[in-house]
Amino acid sequence: MSDIYFASDHHLFHKNILHFKDDAGNPVRPFASLEEMHETLIENHNKVVKPSDIIYFGGDVAFSYGPELAALMARFNGKKRLLLGNHDVLKGTNLSTFFKKITLVRHFKEMNMWCSHIPMHKGSFRHKALYNLHGHTHQNDVLKEDGTPDPQYINFCLEKTDFTPVNFDWIKSKMIL
């Protein structure tokens, strides 16, 4: 199963993300420019994802849909799938041309998990799976009422994975229930 990878919240061409800070005031994306961010994401991606591998982009792929996006997407290895994010636009853009499949969620029965962009409500996944692999929250985890990370939610945003796609082995290492 190590030939399936996951990465979420690329935010290609999103200039403002370079100014986002965490609770301590540190940048959540340690890049000096969009070009540096794009090149790092492509380099890290291609270090682990081979052209024959499946890669799930967990939404919020890009903030610009012109020819420059086509040039970047062509450089990412793998057979691309998209889990739509809240910032993804399909109508009137070329986004759908880069992905073999586009959906809102994906159930991985063999891993006992749902994969989605936005964290799912527990009532939505508990009866068919124990875990929710999600994006959207960037460096932040889904918390329980007591303020500790909820182990049923596994965040695969790039900020949580050293800006590198992860595979099922990484996900299994996060499954503690």
C-alpha positions as CSV (number, residue, x, y, z in Angstrom):
1,M,0.0,0.0,0.0
2,S,3.0,2.3,0.1
3,D,2.3,3.4,-3.5
4,I,-0.6,5.6,-2.3
5,Y,0.3,9.0,-1.0
6,F,-1.6,12.0,0.6
7,A,-0.9,15.7,0.8
8,S,-3.2,18.5,1.6
9,D,-3.5,22.3,1.4
10,H,-0.8,23.1,-1.2
11,H,-2.2,26.7,-1.6
12,L,-0.2,27.2,-4.8
13,F,-0.1,30.9,-5.8
14,H,-1.6,32.0,-2.5
15,K,0.7,34.9,-1.6
16,N,-0.9,35.6,1.7
17,I,-0.2,32.2,3.2
18,L,3.4,33.2,3.5
19,H,2.3,35.7,6.2
20,F,0.2,33.2,8.2
21,K,1.5,32.8,11.8
22,D,1.0,30.1,14.4
23,D,-0.1,30.8,18.0
24,A,3.5,31.6,18.9
25,G,3.9,34.1,16.1
26,N,6.0,31.9,13.9
27,P,5.4,31.7,10.1
28,V,3.5,28.5,9.3
29,R,5.2,28.4,5.9
30,P,8.9,29.1,6.2
31,F,9.4,30.3,2.6
32,A,10.7,33.7,1.4
33,S,8.6,33.6,-1.8
34,L,5.9,31.7,-3.6
35,E,8.6,30.5,-6.0
36,E,10.6,29.0,-3.1
37,M,7.4,27.4,-1.7
38,H,6.4,25.9,-5.1
39,E,9.9,24.5,-5.8
40,T,10.1,23.0,-2.3
41,L,6.7,21.4,-2.5
42,I,7.5,19.9,-6.0
43,E,10.9,18.7,-4.9
44,N,9.6,17.1,-1.6
45,H,6.7,15.5,-3.5
46,N,8.9,14.0,-6.2
47,K,11.3,12.6,-3.7
48,V,8.6,10.2,-2.5
49,V,5.9,10.0,-5.2
50,K,6.9,8.1,-8.3
51,P,5.0,8.7,-11.6
52,S,3.2,5.4,-11.2
53,D,2.0,6.1,-7.6
54,I,-1.4,7.4,-6.7
55,I,-1.5,10.8,-4.9
56,Y,-4.5,12.2,-3.1
57,F,-4.4,16.0,-3.0
58,G,-6.5,16.9,0.0
59,G,-8.0,20.1,-1.3
60,D,-7.1,23.7,-1.5
61,V,-4.7,23.1,-4.4
62,A,-4.3,26.5,-5.9
63,F,-5.5,30.1,-5.8
64,S,-4.8,30.8,-9.5
65,Y,-5.9,28.7,-12.5
66,G,-4.0,30.0,-15.5
67,P,-1.3,28.4,-17.6
68,E,1.2,28.8,-14.7
69,L,-0.8,26.2,-12.7
70,A,-0.7,23.8,-15.6
71,A,3.1,24.2,-15.7
72,L,3.4,23.5,-12.0
73,M,0.9,20.6,-11.9
74,A,2.7,18.8,-14.7
75,R,5.8,18.7,-12.5
76,F,4.2,16.8,-9.7
77,N,4.7,13.0,-10.1
78,G,1.8,10.5,-9.7
79,K,-1.7,9.7,-10.7
80,K,-3.5,12.6,-9.1
81,R,-6.8,12.4,-7.2
82,L,-8.5,15.4,-5.6
83,L,-10.6,15.7,-2.5
84,L,-12.3,19.0,-3.0
85,G,-11.4,21.7,-0.6
86,N,-13.2,24.9,0.4
87,H,-11.0,27.0,-1.9
88,D,-11.0,24.8,-4.9
89,V,-12.9,26.1,-8.0
90,L,-14.0,23.7,-10.7
91,K,-16.4,25.8,-12.8
92,G,-14.6,28.0,-15.3
93,T,-11.1,26.8,-14.4
94,N,-8.7,24.1,-15.6
95,L,-8.4,22.4,-12.2
96,S,-10.3,19.3,-13.3
97,T,-7.8,18.6,-16.1
98,F,-5.1,17.7,-13.6
99,F,-6.9,14.9,-11.7
100,K,-8.0,11.5,-12.7
101,K,-10.8,11.5,-10.1
102,I,-12.4,14.3,-8.1
103,T,-14.6,13.7,-5.0
104,L,-15.5,15.1,-1.7
105,V,-14.5,12.2,0.5
106,R,-12.9,8.8,0.1
107,H,-13.5,5.8,2.4
108,F,-10.5,3.5,2.9
109,K,-12.2,0.4,4.4
110,E,-8.9,-1.5,4.8
111,M,-7.4,1.4,6.9
112,N,-10.7,2.0,8.9
113,M,-10.7,5.6,7.8
114,W,-12.4,8.4,5.9
115,C,-10.3,10.9,4.0
116,S,-11.6,14.4,3.5
117,H,-10.5,18.0,3.2
118,I,-12.5,19.4,6.1
119,P,-12.6,17.3,9.3
120,M,-15.8,15.3,9.4
121,H,-18.2,15.3,12.3
122,K,-17.6,12.1,14.3
123,G,-21.2,11.0,13.8
124,S,-20.5,11.0,10.0
125,F,-17.7,8.5,10.1
126,R,-17.9,6.5,13.3
127,H,-20.2,3.8,12.0
128,K,-18.0,3.0,9.0
129,A,-14.5,4.0,10.2
130,L,-12.6,4.9,13.4
131,Y,-10.4,7.6,11.8
132,N,-10.7,10.7,9.7
133,L,-7.6,11.7,7.7
134,H,-8.2,15.4,6.9
135,G,-6.7,18.6,5.7
136,H,-8.0,22.2,6.1
137,T,-6.7,23.0,9.6
138,H,-3.0,23.5,8.5
139,Q,-0.8,23.3,11.6
140,N,-3.7,22.8,14.0
141,D,-5.1,19.5,15.3
142,V,-8.7,18.7,16.0
143,L,-9.0,18.9,19.8
144,K,-11.2,17.0,22.3
145,E,-13.2,18.9,24.9
146,D,-10.2,18.8,27.3
147,G,-8.0,20.6,24.8
148,T,-5.9,17.6,23.8
149,P,-5.6,16.3,20.2
150,D,-8.3,13.9,19.3
151,P,-6.6,10.7,18.1
152,Q,-9.4,9.9,15.7
153,Y,-8.4,12.8,13.5
154,I,-5.1,12.6,11.6
155,N,-4.1,15.9,10.0
156,F,-2.2,15.5,6.7
157,C,-1.8,19.2,5.9
158,L,1.6,19.9,4.5
159,E,2.5,22.0,7.6
160,K,2.1,18.8,9.6
161,T,4.1,16.5,7.3
162,D,7.3,18.6,6.7
163,F,5.8,19.7,3.4
164,T,6.1,16.2,2.0
165,P,3.3,13.7,1.0
166,V,2.8,10.8,3.4
167,N,1.8,7.2,2.8
168,F,-0.1,4.5,4.7
169,D,2.9,3.7,6.8
170,W,2.9,7.3,8.2
171,I,-0.9,7.1,8.7
172,K,-0.6,3.8,10.6
173,S,2.0,5.3,12.9
174,K,-0.6,7.9,13.9
175,M,-3.4,5.4,14.6
176,I,-3.3,4.7,18.3
177,L,-6.8,3.4,19.0
